[in-house]
Amino acid sequence: MTDRTTSTNAAEFADHLLRELAPQVLGVVARKCGDFADAEDAVQEALIAAATQWRAAGVPTNPRGWLYSVAMRRLKDRARSESARRRREKKVASEHAHVQPFVSPPDAELGLMADDTLVLLFMCCHSALSPSSAIALTLRAVGGLTTAEIASAFLVPEATMAQRISRAKQSIKSSGVAFHMPTDDDMVERLGAVMHVLYLIFNEGYASSSGPELHRVDLSAEAIRLTRMLRALTPDDGEVAGLLALMLLTDARRAARAGRHGELIPLDAQDRSLWDRQMISEGTALVSSAFAAGSVGPYLLQAAIAAIHDESPRVQDTDWPQIMALYGVLTRMSDNPMVALNHAIAVAMVDGAEVGLALVGELDTDQKLRGHYRLDAVRAHLYEMLGDDARAILHYRAAAEGTASIPERDYLNLKAARASGRC
């Protein structure tokens, strides 16, 4: 192993450790100081210091204690009088040029509890926050991502994301929510929001809505990690199990979803030998156990559909009648127009493209879906099934103009070009 490889592995290990420890340390600092915003700022400063110094000097013996001590030192610094601020900052800058050894506080003093990260997760999904703010704050406070990383993931300037996170923290502070695990009633009330935020984070990671990358593995992996923690907290909740299963069964196909140059490969053209069988086994087991317990909800139904795809050895073996039936139940349970659009695709695979096109036509008046590029993409696919290449080309091109994802745009333009070649 070369020195460069050793250095890279050490840096990756430090980054992974920081991401794992960030919510743990934030939890105890927030409980100790009683102010989430101040605690989060202090921990972020400690993470930045660690990211620089651990790569150069190595990970300390007690990394958790190191982060805690630096964060608490920053809080104490901020608490000093304004008149001494300039002198204090100069002194702190000098001290932190080379962090002096310290006696790590014992774990008892840290008071790190297994549910601290989940407390943060529920706090970040407070009803006072919009979904976009909840996602940003969750990734920052619970996922350990920097503001720059979050801004990059959502293709906005770092300053814009910093303002969004700052406003979210202020909303948390203004709401007066205490740092503790929600009561049973509050947990039930917020559980749906928590699952929704995790679902959105996963989707943005698995199929980036804009930009040059097809995947953001850091986001999808973080969503899976957090959902595992939520599952451990709520082991009897079938919908949490369904959400985790859906993520696993979907992410299992990631290696086959992109070509050598990052181009999108649709499900029916993927090399299924590249699918992660271990993730598929875990996901299908979760689906089976949740159904056996009598729990049926939207996430579990979507997971069941994903399981049917994943368990089909060849695309022609896909049990489309069963998928159509599950989507039928899902459309009655959910008002999500994307579910209705997927139902139309399943119907087309069973009853023919003309029937599917009729169902797609019914969605033209849906306010949530009006103008969405996926309407054109599905129409193009169904017209192609009918052999109507002229109409397929029009809709493929319209869909390509409507998406902000570069790999998806390139794929749709390629489909239009191939259809043009047949005309």
Protein Blocks (a to p, Z undefined) as FASTA:
>chain_A
ZZklmmmmmmmmmmmmmmmmmmmmmmmmmmmnopaklmmmmmmmmmmmmmmmmmmnopaf
blmlmmmmmmmmmmmmmmpcfklmmmmmmmmmmmmmpccddddddfklnopafklmmmmm
mmmmgfkbcfklmmmmmmmmmnopafklmmmmnopafklmmmmmmmmmmmmmmnopacdd
ddfklmmmmmmmmmmmmmmmmmmmmmccbdjbfbdfklmmmmmmmmmmmmmmmmmbmklm
mmmmmmmmmmmmmmmmpcfkopacdfklccfklpcfklmmmmmmmmmmmmmnopacfklm
mmmmmmmmmmpmbfklpcfklmmmmmmmmmmmpccfklmmmmmmmmmmmnojklmmmmmm
mmmmpmklgopaklmmmmmmmmmmnopaklmmmmmmmmmmmpcbfklmmmmmmmmmmmmm
mZZ
